[in-house]
Each structure stands twice: as C-alpha cells, then as structure tokens.
Amino acid sequence: MPEGDTVWRVCRWLHAVLAGQVLTRAEFRVPKLAGTDLGGATVVNVTSRGKHQLFRFDSGWSLHTHLRMDGAWRTYRPGQRWGGGPEHEVRVLLSTAETDVVGYRLPVVELLRTAEEDQVVGHLGPDLLGPDWDLEEALGRIRARPDRSIGEALLDQRNLAGIGTFYRAEVLFLQGVHPRTPAGDVANLPRVVLRSRQLMQANKERPEQVTTGDLRAGRRAYVFERAGQPCRRCRTPIRTEEFGPAGQERRSYWCPTCQPLSSLSNRAGPAP
C-alpha cells in the first residue's frame, strides 16, 4: 500500500493538473455514484490526508478516494489512448479541456459535502506530512494504550496518519526498537515518531523511498523486505513475521541483534 509520502506526491501532481480547471466530463463508475454528474464544476484543490485523497470542487462537493494496494491515477491528453489497465478497471474519470485524469482500481470512491469531510478522515491522527501535524497529540494517542506493541501503534492511522510498513520497519531499526516492544516501554518514543516524519519528509519529493542514503536498487533500506539477508550494521540475518489483530496482520522486519526484544535495552535506547 502506498504510504503517506507517495500519496502526498500523487496529490501534488493531481493538484497541478486539475486546480482551477473546469470539468468538461466527470464519471464515477461505481454503483452508488452511477449517474452523478459534476460536469461544469471547477476543481478547487487536490490534497492528501494521510493515505487518503480529497478532490474539492467549487460546488461544495468533495471526492474522497483511497489507493490501498492496487489503485492508481493516470493522466492523458484528450484523445490519447488510456494505458493504465482494461476499461472495466476504471473507477473515476475527470476531464478538463487539457487533460483526462483516470482512476484505476480505486477501492474507495465517495462523494460528500466538503463541510462533511470529517466523516471519512476525521478519525485520523495528526498527518505526518500535513499542516495539522502535532507531535504531542500523536504521542498522547500512542501512549493511551501502553501495552500495545509499538509496531501496531505506528500503523494505526488513528494515532498518526501516513506511516506504513516500510517506514515502520526502517525507523524502528534506526532507533534500535523491536517491533513487538510495548509502546509504554519505548523511552525514546518522541524520537521514533519524529524520525518517521523526517524520513517521509526527505522522500516525499522523489519516487524512491530511501533510508540508507543509497539510491541504488537493493541498497535503499536497512531491513524492509530483506528477510534472511545480513544486517547492514552487524551482519546478523534479518528476521520477519506477520503480527497484529486477527485479520489485520502486517509483515514486519527487524534485526535481532540491533533490535533485541528486551524492555531494559529498549528503555535505554540508542543515542538520538
């Protein structure tokens, strides 16, 4: 699933294409919105909220979408053949005089009043890349459940919005914290959260997600998707497992030497 930095970049690109433009055609190819027509509306802005996308129109309506695992947006010149997938996978079409914006395989497509956007994104915690970012609010939400693993807490979008499995794995490695450590036992929790934001901020302008500083393929991450490979610091084989609430398990990666599952070692933590 694309993480907050990828969604931020997609929305910035869509905003540059659509903002201020009048829709000459608008189709929503999902049953509940069949026949809905926004033709003639002007796009006010396109913005991200965590992993969610919001398209706002001057008519007072907002389009809410989410990419999840398979969704994608593509742009084409009028008359250009669409190439993002077969026709039956198109869920949204927004056309202006200059561009066709096509949403493929979008699992979430909703239309609601702009004033009511909190119905779909109001549950989210502070956005790591958004204007509402609030470190103390995010920390307070995580600390409200001290016995929950830090790995689960970081992925809970109600605590902080935008982080996914890539940044979870990488930031916990960088801070020497095992993903199953209870959140209440992470003494350097503010640094964990701040570094998550710093990494996403550093990557939001480019397509590659990098934490090692090395842009070469296969060298961009410390532990993510490197199960069985040697740790870049100590050469211990990286481990992996899935854990989380039933039906919501997510894969995690860690180094058992650099990230021991020990309350004492995690309370001490590495130097910031």
Secondary structure in CASP SS format (residue, H / E / C, confidence):
PFRMAT SS
TARGET T0000
AUTHOR 0000-0000-0000
METHOD secondary structure of the structure
MODEL  1
M C 1.00
P C 1.00
E C 1.00
G H 1.00
D H 1.00
T H 1.00
V H 1.00
W H 1.00
R H 1.00
V H 1.00
C H 1.00
R H 1.00
W H 1.00
L H 1.00
H H 1.00
A H 1.00
V H 1.00
L H 1.00
A C 1.00
G C 1.00
Q C 1.00
V E 1.00
L C 1.00
T C 1.00
R E 1.00
A E 1.00
E E 1.00
F E 1.00
R C 1.00
V C 1.00
P H 1.00
K H 1.00
L H 1.00
A C 1.00
G C 1.00
T C 1.00
D C 1.00
L C 1.00
G C 1.00
G C 1.00
A C 1.00
T E 1.00
V E 1.00
V E 1.00
N E 1.00
V E 1.00
T E 1.00
S E 1.00
R E 1.00
G C 1.00
K C 1.00
H E 1.00
Q E 1.00
L E 1.00
F E 1.00
R E 1.00
F E 1.00
D C 1.00
S C 1.00
G C 1.00
W E 1.00
S E 1.00
L E 1.00
H E 1.00
T E 1.00
H E 1.00
L C 1.00
R C 1.00
M C 1.00
D C 1.00
G C 1.00
A E 1.00
W E 1.00
R E 1.00
T E 1.00
Y E 1.00
R C 1.00
P C 1.00
G C 1.00
Q C 1.00
R C 1.00
W C 1.00
G C 1.00
G C 1.00
G C 1.00
P C 1.00
E H 1.00
H H 1.00
E H 1.00
V E 1.00
R E 1.00
V E 1.00
L E 1.00
L E 1.00
S E 1.00
T C 1.00
A C 1.00
E C 1.00
T C 1.00
D E 1.00
V E 1.00
V E 1.00
G E 1.00
Y E 1.00
R C 1.00
L C 1.00
P C 1.00
V E 1.00
V E 1.00
E E 1.00
L E 1.00
L E 1.00
R E 1.00
T H 1.00
A H 1.00
E H 1.00
E C 1.00
D H 1.00
Q H 1.00
V H 1.00
V H 1.00
G C 1.00
H C 1.00
L C 1.00
G C 1.00
P C 1.00
D E 1.00
L C 1.00
L C 1.00
G C 1.00
P C 1.00
D C 1.00
W C 1.00
D C 1.00
L H 1.00
E H 1.00
E H 1.00
A H 1.00
L H 1.00
G H 1.00
R H 1.00
I H 1.00
R H 1.00
A C 1.00
R C 1.00
P C 1.00
D C 1.00
R C 1.00
S E 1.00
I H 1.00
G H 1.00
E H 1.00
A H 1.00
L H 1.00
L H 1.00
D C 1.00
Q C 1.00
R C 1.00
N C 1.00
L C 1.00
A E 1.00
G C 1.00
I C 1.00
G C 1.00
T H 1.00
F H 1.00
Y H 1.00
R H 1.00
A H 1.00
E H 1.00
V H 1.00
L H 1.00
F H 1.00
L H 1.00
Q C 1.00
G C 1.00
V C 1.00
H C 1.00
P C 1.00
R C 1.00
T C 1.00
P E 1.00
A H 1.00
G H 1.00
D H 1.00
V C 1.00
A C 1.00
N C 1.00
L H 1.00
P H 1.00
R H 1.00
V H 1.00
V H 1.00
L H 1.00
R H 1.00
S H 1.00
R H 1.00
Q H 1.00
L H 1.00
M H 1.00
Q H 1.00
A H 1.00
N H 1.00
K C 1.00
E C 1.00
R C 1.00
P C 1.00
E C 1.00
Q C 1.00
V C 1.00
T C 1.00
T C 1.00
G C 1.00
D C 1.00
L C 1.00
R C 1.00
A C 1.00
G C 1.00
R C 1.00
R C 1.00
A C 1.00
Y C 1.00
V C 1.00
F C 1.00
E C 1.00
R C 1.00
A C 1.00
G C 1.00
Q C 1.00
P E 1.00
C C 1.00
R C 1.00
R C 1.00
C C 1.00
R C 1.00
T C 1.00
P E 1.00
I C 1.00
R E 1.00
T E 1.00
E E 1.00
E E 1.00
F E 1.00
G C 1.00
P C 1.00
A C 1.00
G C 1.00
Q C 1.00
E C 1.00
R E 1.00
R E 1.00
S E 1.00
Y E 1.00
W E 1.00
C C 1.00
P C 1.00
T C 1.00
C C 1.00
Q C 1.00
P C 1.00
L C 1.00
S C 1.00
S H 1.00
L H 1.00
S H 1.00
N H 1.00
R H 1.00
A H 1.00
G C 1.00
P C 1.00
A C 1.00
P C 1.00
END
